[in-house]
Amino acid sequence: MNKKTLFYSFKATIPVMAGYIVLGIAFGVLLESKGYNFLWSLVMSLTIFAGSMQFVTVDLLAGGATLVSAAIMTVLVNARHIFYGISMVDKYRGIGRVKPYLMHALTDETYSLVCDPTLPEDVAEKPYYIIVTGFNHIYWVIGCAVGGLIGGAVEFNTAGLDFAMTALFVVIFVEQWEKAKSHIPAYIGLAAAVICLLVFGPTNFLIPTIIIIPIALFALRPLIEKQLKKDEEVAGND
């Protein structure tokens, strides 16, 4: 592993660091406000390492959810990571014993940095995957632990902290919208969320939405591929 790879990888993760530390602190403070000290934040950030699911876990713990309901919610909320993992199989092939960890730590933000990077010639690809993943995990662990410590030492109103993850997903959505060649998947997601919100209400719309979106994407896959092909032909003619 050369210094250029290390520096380039760290530089690529700086935006994630800014978001993860702030969001991690918000999570730690929120969890502590429910009666769980910073050790819980530390352990959860090391083992779960899924921002959205960790915020959901706060409500599951506070509400006394059963293991079955918690397991179902976890699978549904993080189902997208199945597709992340599948798309990275070839890139992680031959990477060694760290592969299980890389799959475990493949968050939305990490995936955005490793799925299709344009690396300089002097930056090694596989070490880049490992370093980026490790740095991002470290940022999240630090943020969660610090948040738990702050929440235990300082009393303040935590209203609105649980919106931090929602804000992050809005930012991710905007970034993906700008980069995406087709906006049909985004429209499907928005439509499914709005319809389920109206039908099932704000407390029950999440699970139906997560189920409907992949079904709709598979059903409309020919349309999406057709549009992408058409756009590529137009770009080629230009």
Secondary structure, DSSP 4 states (H G I P E B T S, - for coil): --HHHHHHHHHHHHHHHHHHHHHHHHHHHHHHHTT--HHHHHHHHHHT--HHHHHHHHHHHHTT--HHHHHHHHHHHTTHHHHHHHHTHHHHTT--TTHHHHHHT--HHHHHHHSS----TTS-HHHHHHHHHHHHHHHHHHHHHHHHHHHHH-----TTGGGHHHHHHHHHHHHHHHH-S--HHHHHHHHHHHHHHHHH-TTTSHHHHHHHHHHHHHHTHHHHHHHHHHHHHHHHH-
